Amino acid sequence: MAASPANAGMAASAATPQDQVSTDLAFMARALELAARGIYTTTPNPRVGAVVARGGEILGEGFHRRPGEAHAEVAALDDARARGHDPRGATVYVNLEPCNHQGRTGACTRALIDAGVARVVFAMRDPHAVAAGGAATLAAAGIAVTEGIAEDAAQELNVGFIARVVRGMPWVRVKLAASLDGRTALASGESQWITGAAARADGHAWRARACAILTGVGTVAKDDPQLTVLKAVSLVCIALLPIPYYILAFVLLILFGYLWPVLPISGGYTMNMEQDWSWEFILSLLRHGILPVASLALVGLGGWFMGMRSLVSNIVTEDYVTYAELGGVKRGRILGSYVMRNALVPQVTGLAISLGSIFNGAIITEQVFGYPGIGTLLISAVHAGDYSLVLGITTVSILAVSFAVLLIDLAYPLLDPRVKAR
């Protein structure tokens, strides 16, 4: 592609304006091709490609690969130098207006000015208020600026980015597989496959471009969709959300007690083992507790993870996160000190609210695994008519949950310094 504009006779020094437009379109098409290489990796940044050209020949080219790495213009300038070319006096083609701010990387306008390029051609203006203004900065530095070349194609490539920045809303695509008569399944409910291999491959390609996939729990339960490009942990969490504690307990019991008998399925420790608190006895206690604890934790973990994911997704768009990035704060510190701590506060509140539900689930789960816990003791007391013991267990449980909620409340100042313990 490097020599295609020149081979077509479209030199940058063409004599007529029409030839210049043709040259610009050819090089911009190459910039868009390069930008598309980052289509699966640049999120939440836009997809951007750049070409450095002079005299109808490409001197260097590059694209933005992932957040935190070199922007397309800088990558193209570096590529030109690596090929032994001086970009001074050259024309740079880029599908998005060069950024005009210092974030995790330097301003592209500064890199272009320092490189001494003569002209910059871009397809569309940057809609992001923080990064916009590059055209004016370049023009003020004496660099010729041309905009609007292949603008429609540039907008289509970054339609999600534009929607998020301009409207504050995601760009939503609907994928629907239906027969010619408008059916999505046979009368029996069978629906695999309505589409052919080419259509499925196209659907997977669009999935890979998306930042998230939304599907109904009923679809997951009945149709078992692959959701191949969705992270496995997200799919597991979606599947766990509607499952009751006791159902998950039975599933774990069957899986790890019968199909793959690697864990004990009943009791609190190995029978006939001396209770001397040796390492062997402690290990037995831990192994017997894995399945009961897992059945309680996994159900709550699904909701916790999805809630955490939603909170983090919202928080990273806040202005103070953007300002921290502009200030050069490292991404790890931003996530740890700003994003995660703010996301944990409502999640900790949710944990406190769910403690009573977890206790109720423990009563049933202990029965499934025959685990000698407080739930088993409560059931035995009810059957024996020992209401004093029932009252005592209930009182102790209420006090334990209340104490745990109090500890969580006291933990708020540790998570968020703005919350002061009184």
Backbone torsions as a table, in degrees:
resi	resn	phi	psi	omega
1	MET	NA	-20.7	-172.8
2	ALA	-59.1	-34.2	-175.4
3	ALA	-106.9	4.6	-173.4
4	SER	-62.1	-41.0	177.8
5	PRO	-62.6	-38.9	-179.2
6	ALA	-68.8	-42.0	179.8
7	ASN	-61.7	-30.9	179.6
8	ALA	-80.8	-0.8	178.1
9	GLY	80.9	21.1	-176.9
10	MET	-104.8	79.2	-178.1
11	ALA	-79.5	150.0	-178.9
12	ALA	-63.7	-22.4	-178.7
13	SER	-97.6	30.7	-177.4
14	ALA	-55.9	151.0	-172.6
15	ALA	-79.3	-26.9	-175.3
16	THR	-112.5	154.2	177.1
17	PRO	-59.6	-34.5	179.9
18	GLN	-64.2	-39.9	177.0
19	ASP	-64.7	-36.6	179.1
20	GLN	-65.2	-41.5	177.6
21	VAL	-62.6	-41.8	178.8
22	SER	-62.4	-42.0	177.4
23	THR	-62.4	-46.3	179.6
24	ASP	-60.2	-43.2	179.8
25	LEU	-63.0	-40.2	-179.0
26	ALA	-65.2	-45.7	179.8
27	PHE	-70.4	-34.6	178.3
28	MET	-67.3	-35.5	176.3
29	ALA	-60.4	-38.6	177.1
30	ARG	-67.3	-39.5	177.8
31	ALA	-61.4	-39.3	178.3
32	LEU	-67.4	-37.2	176.0
33	GLU	-61.2	-43.4	178.8
34	LEU	-64.8	-42.5	-179.4
35	ALA	-59.3	-37.3	-178.2
36	ALA	-64.7	-18.2	177.9
37	ARG	-66.7	-23.0	179.5
38	GLY	-98.6	18.0	-171.5
39	ILE	-64.5	-25.0	-178.1
40	TYR	-104.2	-2.0	-170.3
41	THR	-126.2	-12.9	-171.7
42	THR	-87.0	-17.0	-175.9
43	THR	-51.3	134.3	8.4
44	PRO	-88.6	5.4	178.4
45	ASN	-76.6	159.4	177.6
46	PRO	-74.6	163.2	177.1
47	ARG	-88.8	121.1	-174.1
48	VAL	-136.5	135.2	174.1
49	GLY	-127.0	155.1	-177.6
50	ALA	-142.9	149.4	178.5
51	VAL	-132.3	133.5	173.0
52	VAL	-104.5	120.8	-175.2
53	ALA	-133.8	154.7	175.2
54	ARG	-157.7	132.3	178.4
55	GLY	62.6	30.7	178.4
56	GLY	81.5	5.9	-179.9
57	GLU	-120.5	145.6	177.4
58	ILE	-83.9	123.0	177.7
59	LEU	-89.4	-34.4	-179.0
60	GLY	-164.2	158.6	178.7
61	GLU	-151.9	158.4	-179.0
62	GLY	-169.9	171.2	177.5
63	PHE	-149.0	158.5	178.1
64	HIS	-77.3	123.0	-174.5
65	ARG	-89.8	-50.4	-178.3
66	ARG	-159.1	159.6	-178.6
67	PRO	-54.4	136.7	179.1
68	GLY	93.7	-15.5	178.5
69	GLU	-98.6	174.4	-173.6
70	ALA	-56.0	139.4	174.1
71	HIS	-73.5	166.0	-171.8
72	ALA	-59.3	-42.7	-177.2
73	GLU	-62.9	-43.5	179.5
74	VAL	-65.9	-40.5	178.9
75	ALA	-62.8	-39.8	179.9
76	ALA	-68.3	-41.9	177.6
77	LEU	-63.0	-42.8	178.1
78	ASP	-63.2	-38.7	179.5
79	ASP	-65.5	-39.4	178.7
80	ALA	-62.8	-44.3	179.7
81	ARG	-65.5	-38.7	178.9
82	ALA	-63.7	-28.5	177.5
83	ARG	-84.0	-1.2	178.5
84	GLY	90.6	17.4	-178.9
85	HIS	-107.1	140.6	173.2
86	ASP	-91.6	118.4	-177.3
87	PRO	-72.7	-2.0	-178.1
88	ARG	-60.9	128.4	179.2
89	GLY	83.5	0.7	-177.8
90	ALA	-86.5	173.3	175.5
91	THR	-108.7	135.3	179.0
92	VAL	-110.7	127.2	177.4
93	TYR	-108.2	129.3	-178.4
94	VAL	-146.8	142.2	-173.8
95	ASN	-80.7	-7.8	177.5
96	LEU	-135.0	140.1	178.9
97	GLU	-48.6	129.0	-179.5
98	PRO	-54.7	136.9	-177.2
99	CYS	-67.4	152.2	-172.6
100	ASN	-124.8	33.9	-178.1
101	HIS	-146.6	161.0	177.8
102	GLN	-96.7	110.8	176.7
103	GLY	-116.1	-131.7	174.9
104	ARG	-67.4	-23.2	173.6
105	THR	-124.2	167.7	-178.4
106	GLY	-72.3	168.1	179.0
107	ALA	-68.9	132.1	178.9
108	CYS	-67.0	-32.0	177.7
109	THR	-59.9	-41.4	179.4
110	ARG	-64.7	-40.2	179.4
111	ALA	-64.3	-39.2	-179.9
112	LEU	-70.2	-40.0	178.9
113	ILE	-65.4	-45.3	180.0
114	ASP	-64.2	-30.8	180.0
115	ALA	-75.3	-16.3	177.3
116	GLY	76.3	28.7	179.2
117	VAL	-67.9	152.1	-176.2
118	ALA	-91.9	-28.5	-173.7
119	ARG	-149.5	144.7	175.8
120	VAL	-127.4	128.0	178.0
121	VAL	-116.9	123.3	177.8
122	PHE	-129.7	156.4	-172.9
123	ALA	-82.8	-44.2	-175.9
124	MET	-144.2	152.6	176.9
125	ARG	-72.3	150.3	178.3
126	ASP	-76.1	120.9	-178.8
127	PRO	-77.5	-10.2	-177.7
128	HIS	-78.0	120.7	-174.0
129	ALA	-59.6	-34.4	-177.1
130	VAL	-72.3	-38.5	-174.8
131	ALA	-91.8	-14.9	-174.1
132	ALA	-70.0	170.4	177.9
133	GLY	98.5	5.8	-178.1
134	GLY	-64.8	-36.9	-178.3
135	ALA	-61.6	-44.1	-179.6
136	ALA	-64.9	-40.2	179.6
137	THR	-64.3	-42.2	178.7
138	LEU	-65.6	-43.2	-179.9
139	ALA	-63.2	-39.1	179.1
140	ALA	-65.2	-24.4	178.9
141	ALA	-88.8	4.6	177.1
142	GLY	88.7	12.7	179.4
143	ILE	-93.5	130.5	177.6
144	ALA	-68.7	135.7	-176.1
145	VAL	-125.8	131.5	175.2
146	THR	-125.9	132.7	-179.3
147	GLU	-129.0	164.3	175.5
148	GLY	90.2	7.4	178.2
149	ILE	-79.1	118.2	-179.0
150	ALA	58.9	40.7	-175.8
151	GLU	-62.8	-41.1	-178.5
152	ASP	-61.3	-43.6	179.4
153	ALA	-64.8	-37.5	179.0
154	ALA	-66.3	-40.3	178.9
155	GLN	-66.8	-39.2	179.2
156	GLU	-63.6	-38.1	-179.1
157	LEU	-64.8	-32.6	-176.6
158	ASN	-119.1	36.5	-175.0
159	VAL	-61.6	-36.6	178.8
160	GLY	-67.4	-44.5	178.1
161	PHE	-59.9	-44.4	-178.8
162	ILE	-63.9	-44.5	-179.8
163	ALA	-61.4	-41.4	-178.5
164	ARG	-66.9	-41.9	-176.2
165	VAL	-76.6	-42.9	-174.3
166	VAL	-81.1	-46.0	-174.0
167	ARG	-101.4	-12.4	-175.3
168	GLY	68.3	23.0	-177.6
169	MET	-132.8	151.4	177.7
170	PRO	-74.3	158.6	172.5
171	TRP	-91.8	117.7	-172.4
172	VAL	-104.1	129.8	173.3
173	ARG	-113.6	138.0	179.1
174	VAL	-106.6	125.4	176.2
175	LYS	-106.4	121.7	-177.4
176	LEU	-135.7	126.4	175.7
177	ALA	-104.3	119.0	-177.1
178	ALA	-143.8	151.3	176.5
179	SER	-79.7	173.5	-176.5
180	LEU	-62.8	-26.0	179.4
181	ASP	-92.2	13.5	174.5
182	GLY	83.5	13.4	-179.8
183	ARG	-91.6	146.6	176.1
184	THR	-107.4	-1.8	178.6
185	ALA	-163.6	163.8	173.9
186	LEU	-73.5	170.0	179.0
187	ALA	-60.3	-28.4	179.5
188	SER	-77.7	-9.6	-177.8
189	GLY	98.0	-9.0	-179.4
190	GLU	-70.8	134.6	-176.6
191	SER	-140.5	15.8	-176.6
192	GLN	-117.7	109.9	5.4
193	TRP	-119.5	140.5	172.2
194	ILE	-83.2	-42.1	-177.0
195	THR	-90.7	168.0	177.4
196	GLY	-93.8	-179.8	-175.7
197	ALA	-62.7	-39.5	-178.9
198	ALA	-64.6	-41.8	179.6
199	ALA	-66.1	-39.6	179.5
200	ARG	-66.0	-39.3	178.2
201	ALA	-64.0	-39.2	177.8
202	ASP	-64.7	-40.8	177.4
203	GLY	-61.5	-39.6	178.8
204	HIS	-67.3	-36.2	178.6
205	ALA	-64.1	-40.9	177.6
206	TRP	-69.3	-35.4	175.6
207	ARG	-59.6	-44.6	-177.0
208	ALA	-62.2	-28.7	178.4
209	ARG	-76.1	-21.8	-174.2
210	ALA	-79.2	151.2	176.5
211	CYS	-83.1	-22.9	-178.9
212	ALA	-156.3	157.3	178.1
213	ILE	-125.3	132.6	179.9
214	LEU	-115.2	126.8	176.3
215	THR	-144.9	158.0	-177.4
216	GLY	-78.4	149.7	177.9
217	VAL	-61.7	-35.4	178.5
218	GLY	-62.7	-38.6	177.8
219	THR	-64.4	-42.7	179.3
220	VAL	-63.4	-41.8	-176.5
221	ALA	-71.9	-40.7	-174.2
222	LYS	-89.1	-45.0	-172.5
223	ASP	-95.4	-16.2	-178.3
224	ASP	50.5	57.3	-179.7
225	PRO	-66.7	150.0	-176.6
226	GLN	-71.5	-39.6	-176.8
227	LEU	46.5	48.4	-166.6
228	THR	-54.6	-41.5	-174.8
229	VAL	-88.1	-2.2	174.4
230	LEU	-79.9	135.2	-179.5
231	LYS	-57.1	138.1	-175.4
232	ALA	-57.2	-36.5	-177.0
233	VAL	-65.2	-35.5	178.5
234	SER	-66.9	-42.3	179.3
235	LEU	-63.2	-42.5	178.7
236	VAL	-61.4	-42.3	-179.7
237	CYS	-65.0	-40.8	177.6
238	ILE	-61.6	-41.2	-178.7
239	ALA	-68.6	-31.8	-176.3
240	LEU	-78.0	-25.5	-172.4
241	LEU	-52.7	-46.7	-174.3
242	PRO	-90.3	3.7	-173.5
243	ILE	-86.8	126.3	175.8
244	PRO	-68.3	159.2	-179.0
245	TYR	-56.2	-47.3	-172.1
246	TYR	-69.8	-31.4	176.7
247	ILE	-66.0	-46.1	179.0
248	LEU	-63.4	-35.7	178.4
249	ALA	-61.8	-44.3	178.3
250	PHE	-65.0	-39.3	179.1
251	VAL	-62.2	-46.4	178.9
252	LEU	-64.1	-37.9	179.2
253	LEU	-62.1	-44.7	-179.6
254	ILE	-67.8	-42.7	-176.5
255	LEU	-66.0	-51.9	-171.0
256	PHE	-101.2	-3.0	176.8
257	GLY	-104.6	-28.8	-175.6
258	TYR	-120.8	-53.0	-178.2
259	LEU	-69.4	-46.8	175.3
260	TRP	-127.2	82.9	-173.2
261	PRO	-72.3	75.8	-178.2
262	VAL	-109.1	-10.2	-178.6
263	LEU	-132.3	148.2	176.9
264	PRO	-67.1	145.1	-174.2
265	ILE	-113.0	0.7	178.8
266	SER	-154.8	157.6	178.9
267	GLY	82.3	170.6	-179.6
268	GLY	-100.9	-16.5	177.9
269	TYR	-163.9	170.5	-177.2
270	THR	-64.0	132.0	-179.2
271	MET	-59.8	146.3	177.3
272	ASN	65.5	11.6	177.1
273	MET	-85.6	137.3	-179.8
274	GLU	-70.0	129.3	-177.5
275	GLN	-86.0	71.7	-175.5
276	ASP	-107.5	8.0	-179.2
277	TRP	56.8	32.6	171.4
278	SER	-76.3	169.3	179.0
279	TRP	-60.1	-34.6	179.5
280	GLU	-65.4	-40.5	179.6
281	PHE	-69.4	-42.0	178.9
282	ILE	-62.8	-41.2	178.1
283	LEU	-62.7	-37.7	178.3
284	SER	-65.7	-41.0	176.6
285	LEU	-59.8	-43.3	-178.9
286	LEU	-65.9	-42.5	-178.8
287	ARG	-66.2	-38.0	178.9
288	HIS	-71.2	-22.1	-178.9
289	GLY	-89.7	-8.8	-175.1
290	ILE	-61.7	-52.1	-176.0
291	LEU	-67.9	-44.4	176.6
292	PRO	-60.2	-43.8	-180.0
293	VAL	-66.8	-40.6	-179.2
294	ALA	-62.5	-40.4	-178.9
295	SER	-65.4	-30.7	177.2
296	LEU	-80.1	-40.7	-173.4
297	ALA	-76.1	-38.4	-172.9
298	LEU	-64.9	-39.3	179.1
299	VAL	-62.0	-47.8	178.9
300	GLY	-68.4	-32.0	-178.5
301	LEU	-64.6	-36.3	179.0
302	GLY	-59.1	-50.2	178.3
303	GLY	-65.6	-38.3	-179.6
304	TRP	-63.6	-44.4	-178.5
305	PHE	-65.3	-45.5	-179.0
306	MET	-65.1	-38.2	176.8
307	GLY	-65.7	-41.7	179.5
308	MET	-63.9	-40.8	179.5
309	ARG	-62.3	-42.8	179.6
310	SER	-64.4	-43.8	-179.6
311	LEU	-63.5	-45.3	-179.6
312	VAL	-62.8	-40.7	179.6
313	SER	-60.7	-35.8	179.3
314	ASN	-76.9	-40.5	-174.8
315	ILE	-68.0	-37.4	-177.3
316	VAL	-65.0	-13.6	177.9
317	THR	-92.8	-3.1	-178.3
318	GLU	-68.4	154.3	-176.9
319	ASP	-62.2	-37.9	-175.5
320	TYR	-67.2	-27.8	175.0
321	VAL	-70.2	-42.5	177.6
322	THR	-61.4	-43.2	-179.8
323	TYR	-65.3	-36.6	177.2
324	ALA	-63.8	-40.7	177.4
325	GLU	-64.5	-42.6	179.0
326	LEU	-64.3	-30.0	179.2
327	GLY	-79.5	0.6	176.8
328	GLY	84.5	12.2	177.9
329	VAL	-67.6	135.7	-177.8
330	LYS	-63.8	145.1	-175.5
331	ARG	-59.4	-38.9	179.9
332	GLY	-61.7	-39.9	179.2
333	ARG	-70.2	-37.6	178.4
334	ILE	-61.1	-45.9	-179.4
335	LEU	-65.2	-43.4	-176.5
336	GLY	-75.3	-43.8	-172.7
337	SER	-90.0	-26.2	-174.9
338	TYR	-112.0	-54.2	-172.4
339	VAL	-74.8	-56.7	-173.9
340	MET	-64.7	-39.9	-178.0
341	ARG	-65.4	-38.2	177.6
342	ASN	-72.1	-33.3	178.9
343	ALA	-72.7	-30.0	-176.7
344	LEU	-71.7	-27.6	-176.5
345	VAL	-58.8	-55.2	177.7
346	PRO	-67.0	-28.4	179.0
347	GLN	-69.3	-36.7	176.5
348	VAL	-66.4	-37.2	175.8
349	THR	-61.7	-43.8	177.0
350	GLY	-61.5	-36.7	177.5
351	LEU	-63.6	-42.7	179.2
352	ALA	-62.0	-41.2	-179.4
353	ILE	-65.9	-33.0	-174.7
354	SER	-85.5	-4.0	-176.7
355	LEU	-60.8	-40.9	178.5
356	GLY	-62.7	-40.1	178.1
357	SER	-65.0	-38.9	178.6
358	ILE	-63.1	-39.3	178.6
359	PHE	-64.0	-42.2	177.6
360	ASN	-62.0	-40.0	177.9
361	GLY	-65.4	-32.8	-179.6
362	ALA	-64.3	-34.2	-179.9
363	ILE	-60.9	-45.3	-179.1
364	ILE	-73.1	-42.2	-177.1
365	THR	-62.1	-39.0	178.9
366	GLU	-64.1	-33.1	177.4
367	GLN	-68.0	-39.1	-179.9
368	VAL	-63.2	-42.4	-176.3
369	PHE	-96.7	0.9	-178.0
370	GLY	60.0	35.9	-175.9
371	TYR	-87.2	130.5	-175.6
372	PRO	-80.2	70.6	178.9
373	GLY	-111.4	-166.5	-176.7
374	ILE	-68.6	-28.9	177.2
375	GLY	-66.2	-43.9	178.0
376	THR	-63.0	-40.8	178.9
377	LEU	-63.6	-38.7	179.5
378	LEU	-65.0	-45.2	179.5
379	ILE	-62.1	-42.4	179.2
380	SER	-63.1	-39.2	179.6
381	ALA	-66.5	-37.3	177.9
382	VAL	-64.7	-46.1	-180.0
383	HIS	-63.1	-34.6	-178.0
384	ALA	-84.5	-7.0	-179.0
385	GLY	73.2	20.2	-179.9
386	ASP	-86.7	80.9	-173.0
387	TYR	-72.7	-23.3	174.7
388	SER	-64.6	-41.8	178.0
389	LEU	-67.9	-38.6	177.2
390	VAL	-60.2	-45.6	179.4
391	LEU	-63.1	-40.9	179.8
392	GLY	-64.4	-44.1	179.7
393	ILE	-64.0	-41.8	179.7
394	THR	-62.5	-43.5	-179.7
395	THR	-63.8	-46.5	179.7
396	VAL	-61.5	-40.1	-179.4
397	SER	-64.9	-43.0	178.9
398	ILE	-62.4	-43.3	179.5
399	LEU	-64.6	-39.2	-179.4
400	ALA	-65.2	-44.5	179.0
401	VAL	-65.2	-42.0	179.6
402	SER	-62.7	-40.2	178.8
403	PHE	-66.3	-39.6	178.7
404	ALA	-64.5	-41.4	177.1
405	VAL	-62.6	-39.2	178.1
406	LEU	-63.0	-42.9	178.6
407	LEU	-62.7	-40.2	178.7
408	ILE	-64.8	-39.5	178.4
409	ASP	-63.7	-39.4	179.0
410	LEU	-70.2	-20.0	-178.8
411	ALA	-80.6	-13.3	-178.1
412	TYR	-55.1	-45.5	-179.9
413	PRO	-60.4	-27.1	178.3
414	LEU	-71.3	-33.4	-179.5
415	LEU	-81.5	-40.0	-177.0
416	ASP	-133.9	106.0	-177.7
417	PRO	-58.9	-18.9	179.3
418	ARG	-70.0	-19.4	177.7
419	VAL	-91.8	120.1	-177.3
420	LYS	-105.7	136.0	176.9
421	ALA	-75.7	130.2	-178.7
422	ARG	-106.0	NA	NA
